[in-house]
Amino acid sequence: MKKVLIVAAHPDDEILGCGGTILRRISEGDEVFSLVLGEGMTSRYDKRDLAEKEKIEKLYKFHSEVAKKIGFKEHWLYNFPDNRFDSIDLLDIIKIIEKVKKEIKPDVIYTHFENDLNIDHRITFQAVLTACRPLKNESVKEILSYEILSSTEWISPYAAGNHFRPNVFIDIERTIDKKIELMKKYESEIKEFPHPRSPESIKITAQKWAQFADINMLKHLC
């Protein structure tokens, strides 16, 4: 059994990014924990104020329901401002990750891709890396990055070498439908096809990476 920590910038990132893997790891006996750093909504409005409190609380309600259904051992939810992580001292974000790490001592962390289009995603990756410095008694032995549809793939096509190119593939054939079911719980975040965050697109993306996994295996065998 391993302890796994998911570190996400916003509610829904944990499911969209690696929900199928979470479900598989839990089914195989691992203890999985979730840490969400930001409130994930107010950047859609002109300013961040109490007028959007009801909408944020509704999103938090979705997150709590999903956390319960997926089976997290424990989950934490903070409220750093959406798409404004760069207005927060990086150390403040690092300290939260270190606090959770100290409490659960995870073996593995899943978090965002370092070159994601979203500033909060990039800063989360940087904070995780800093919080997991290779010091004596560090528990984390592996850090893996996941893709967030409608963000990770939208980086400039001219940003050569910075695109998401996974080299670890997890078989989620048995959990992909459950992942999509959980994503639908985020009523404010799920979209209609052909949006990347539609149920159809989520499955198509999983099938795309399944194809790449087979190709990589073939190359390895050759």
C-alpha positions as CSV (number, residue, x, y, z in Angstrom):
1,M,0.0,0.0,0.0
2,K,1.2,3.5,-0.9
3,K,0.1,6.9,0.2
4,V,-0.8,9.1,-2.7
5,L,-1.4,12.9,-2.6
6,I,-3.2,14.8,-5.4
7,V,-2.3,18.4,-5.4
8,A,-4.6,20.5,-7.6
9,A,-5.1,24.2,-8.2
10,H,-8.9,24.2,-8.4
11,P,-11.9,22.0,-7.6
12,D,-12.5,19.6,-10.6
13,D,-8.8,19.5,-11.5
14,E,-8.3,16.4,-9.4
15,I,-10.9,14.5,-11.4
16,L,-10.2,16.0,-14.8
17,G,-6.5,15.5,-14.4
18,C,-6.2,12.0,-12.9
19,G,-9.7,10.8,-11.7
20,G,-9.4,7.4,-13.5
21,T,-6.0,6.8,-11.9
22,I,-7.3,7.8,-8.4
23,L,-10.1,5.3,-8.7
24,R,-7.7,2.6,-9.8
25,R,-5.2,3.2,-7.0
26,I,-8.0,3.2,-4.4
27,S,-9.4,0.0,-5.8
28,E,-5.9,-1.5,-5.5
29,G,-5.6,-0.6,-1.8
30,D,-3.7,2.7,-1.9
31,E,-4.6,5.5,0.4
32,V,-5.3,8.6,-1.7
33,F,-5.5,12.2,-0.3
34,S,-6.5,15.4,-2.1
35,L,-5.3,19.0,-1.6
36,V,-7.0,21.7,-3.6
37,L,-5.4,25.1,-3.3
38,G,-7.7,27.6,-5.0
39,E,-11.4,28.5,-5.1
40,G,-11.5,28.1,-8.9
41,M,-14.2,30.4,-10.1
42,T,-13.8,34.2,-9.5
43,S,-11.6,34.9,-12.5
44,R,-14.8,34.5,-14.6
45,Y,-16.2,37.7,-13.1
46,D,-15.1,41.4,-13.2
47,K,-13.8,41.3,-9.7
48,R,-13.4,39.0,-6.7
49,D,-16.0,40.0,-4.1
50,L,-18.7,38.6,-1.9
51,A,-21.2,38.8,-4.7
52,E,-19.9,35.4,-6.0
53,K,-19.8,33.8,-2.6
54,E,-22.9,31.7,-3.3
55,K,-21.5,30.3,-6.6
56,I,-18.2,29.5,-4.9
57,E,-20.0,27.7,-2.1
58,K,-21.9,25.7,-4.7
59,L,-18.7,24.6,-6.3
60,Y,-17.3,23.6,-2.9
61,K,-20.4,21.6,-2.4
62,F,-19.8,19.7,-5.7
63,H,-16.2,19.1,-4.6
64,S,-17.2,17.7,-1.2
65,E,-19.7,15.3,-2.9
66,V,-17.1,14.1,-5.4
67,A,-14.5,13.7,-2.6
68,K,-16.9,11.5,-0.7
69,K,-17.9,9.4,-3.7
70,I,-14.4,8.8,-5.0
71,G,-13.2,7.7,-1.6
72,F,-10.4,10.0,-0.6
73,K,-8.9,9.2,2.8
74,E,-9.0,12.9,3.5
75,H,-9.2,16.1,1.5
76,W,-8.3,19.7,2.0
77,L,-9.7,22.7,0.2
78,Y,-8.2,26.2,0.4
79,N,-9.3,29.5,-1.3
80,F,-6.4,31.1,-3.0
81,P,-7.8,33.5,-5.7
82,D,-8.6,31.9,-9.0
83,N,-6.1,32.6,-11.8
84,R,-4.3,35.0,-9.4
85,F,-1.8,32.6,-7.7
86,D,0.9,34.9,-9.0
87,S,-0.5,37.6,-6.6
88,I,0.3,35.3,-3.6
89,D,3.8,34.8,-2.2
90,L,4.9,31.4,-3.5
91,L,6.1,30.6,0.0
92,D,2.6,30.8,1.3
93,I,1.5,28.1,-1.1
94,I,4.5,26.0,-0.4
95,K,3.8,26.1,3.3
96,I,0.4,24.6,2.8
97,I,1.7,21.7,0.7
98,E,4.5,21.1,3.3
99,K,1.9,21.1,6.1
100,V,-0.2,18.4,4.4
101,K,2.9,16.4,3.5
102,K,4.1,16.5,7.0
103,E,0.8,15.1,8.2
104,I,0.3,12.2,5.8
105,K,3.9,11.6,4.5
106,P,2.9,10.6,0.9
107,D,5.0,8.3,-1.3
108,V,3.6,9.7,-4.5
109,I,2.3,13.1,-5.6
110,Y,0.2,13.8,-8.7
111,T,0.0,17.5,-9.7
112,H,-0.2,19.8,-12.7
113,F,2.1,20.0,-15.8
114,E,4.8,22.6,-15.4
115,N,4.1,24.3,-18.8
116,D,0.3,24.5,-18.5
117,L,-1.4,27.6,-20.0
118,N,-3.0,28.3,-16.6
119,I,-0.9,30.4,-14.3
120,D,-2.3,28.7,-11.2
121,H,-1.4,25.3,-12.6
122,R,2.2,26.3,-13.3
123,I,2.6,27.8,-9.8
124,T,1.1,24.7,-8.2
125,F,3.7,22.6,-10.0
126,Q,6.5,24.9,-8.8
127,A,5.2,24.9,-5.3
128,V,5.0,21.1,-5.2
129,L,8.6,20.7,-6.5
130,T,9.9,23.1,-3.9
131,A,7.9,21.5,-1.1
132,C,9.5,18.1,-2.1
133,R,13.1,19.1,-2.1
134,P,15.4,16.0,-1.9
135,L,16.3,16.5,1.7
136,K,16.9,13.9,4.4
137,N,13.7,12.0,5.4
138,E,11.7,13.2,2.4
139,S,8.8,10.7,2.0
140,V,7.9,11.6,-1.7
141,K,9.7,9.2,-4.1
142,E,7.7,10.1,-7.2
143,I,6.0,13.2,-8.7
144,L,3.8,12.7,-11.7
145,S,2.1,15.5,-13.8
146,Y,-1.4,15.2,-15.3
147,E,-3.1,17.0,-18.1
148,I,-6.0,19.4,-17.6
149,L,-8.2,19.5,-20.7
150,S,-9.0,23.0,-22.0
151,S,-5.8,24.3,-20.4
152,T,-2.8,22.1,-20.9
153,E,-3.3,21.6,-24.6
154,W,-4.0,25.3,-25.2
155,I,-0.4,26.4,-24.8
156,S,1.0,28.2,-27.9
157,P,1.8,25.9,-30.8
158,Y,5.0,27.9,-31.2
159,A,6.2,26.9,-27.7
160,A,8.4,24.2,-29.0
161,G,9.4,21.5,-26.5
162,N,7.0,22.8,-23.9
163,H,4.0,20.6,-24.7
164,F,2.6,17.8,-22.6
165,R,4.3,14.6,-23.6
166,P,3.5,11.8,-21.1
167,N,5.9,9.0,-20.5
168,V,3.8,7.2,-17.9
169,F,0.5,5.6,-19.0
170,I,-2.1,4.1,-16.6
171,D,-4.8,1.7,-17.8
172,I,-8.1,3.2,-16.7
173,E,-10.4,1.2,-19.0
174,R,-12.3,0.0,-15.9
175,T,-12.5,3.5,-14.3
176,I,-13.0,5.9,-17.2
177,D,-16.8,5.8,-17.0
178,K,-16.7,6.4,-13.3
179,K,-14.3,9.3,-13.8
180,I,-16.7,10.9,-16.3
181,E,-19.7,10.3,-13.9
182,L,-17.8,12.1,-11.1
183,M,-16.8,15.0,-13.4
184,K,-20.5,15.5,-14.2
185,K,-21.0,16.3,-10.6
186,Y,-19.2,19.5,-11.2
187,E,-22.2,21.1,-12.9
188,S,-20.5,24.4,-13.4
189,E,-17.4,22.9,-15.0
190,I,-18.6,20.2,-17.4
191,K,-19.4,21.3,-20.9
192,E,-21.1,20.1,-24.0
193,F,-19.2,18.5,-26.9
194,P,-17.0,19.5,-28.7
195,H,-15.6,21.4,-25.7
196,P,-12.5,19.6,-24.3
197,R,-14.3,19.2,-20.9
198,S,-17.3,17.4,-22.3
199,P,-17.8,13.8,-21.4
200,E,-17.2,12.7,-25.0
201,S,-13.9,14.6,-25.2
202,I,-12.7,13.2,-21.9
203,K,-13.1,9.7,-23.2
204,I,-11.6,10.5,-26.6
205,T,-8.5,11.9,-24.9
206,A,-8.2,8.7,-22.8
207,Q,-8.4,6.7,-26.0
208,K,-5.8,8.9,-27.7
209,W,-3.3,8.3,-24.9
210,A,-4.1,4.5,-24.9
211,Q,-3.0,4.5,-28.6
212,F,0.2,6.3,-27.6
213,A,0.8,3.8,-24.9
214,D,0.5,0.9,-27.3
215,I,2.9,2.6,-29.7
216,N,5.4,3.2,-27.0
217,M,5.2,-0.5,-25.9
218,L,5.7,-1.6,-29.5
219,K,8.8,0.5,-29.8
220,H,10.1,-0.9,-26.5
221,L,9.5,-4.5,-27.7
222,C,11.2,-3.8,-31.0
